[in-house]
Structures are given as structure tokens and as C-alpha cells.
Amino acid sequence: MSIYLDGMEVGRLQTLVGQAGGDDPLAALEALAAARRELERLEEVQVRRARVASASWASIATALGVSRQAVHQRFRLSRWCDR
């Protein structure tokens, strides 16, 4: 049974992470780049969901381990977040 995380099969993300530890450094870098893109997309989705649920920028920043200013600057103009 496949598990999906907002449109991406979790197994695919696990595969990318596994490939990142491989012996071929170029293939590992490609896998890392793909995993990073997917994780950034998932992070944006979760920030959007948090804002829709009325979470403050400060609480989102705490969850991400960054400053409120950093999270607000990064996501405030996102097509999914309020301005």
C-alpha cells in the first residue's frame, strides 16, 4: 500500500534519500536536489495549511526553528499564503 504526502508517494522520498547516500557522488547530488525541492514544496503546503488554520507567523517560525521575520519574508508572498 502506498502512502501519499500531498501528492508525493512517501516511498519516492525515501528512495531519493536512500540514493543520496549512494557511492556515485553525482547521482547522490541529483537525488539530494530532488529531495530538497520536494521537501521545500511540502513545507510550503504545511505553512499554507497552518495559516488557513489561523496559526501565527511566530508559531510557524517556532515550528521551523527560524525567526518570525525569516518565515514571514520567505512565505508571505507565496501564492498560498496571505500577504
Secondary structure, DSSP 8 states (H G I E B T S, - for coil): ---EETTEEHHHHHHHHHHHTSS-HHHHHHHHHHHHHHHHHHHHHHHHHHHHTT--HHHHHHHHTS-HHHHHHHHTTSTTS--
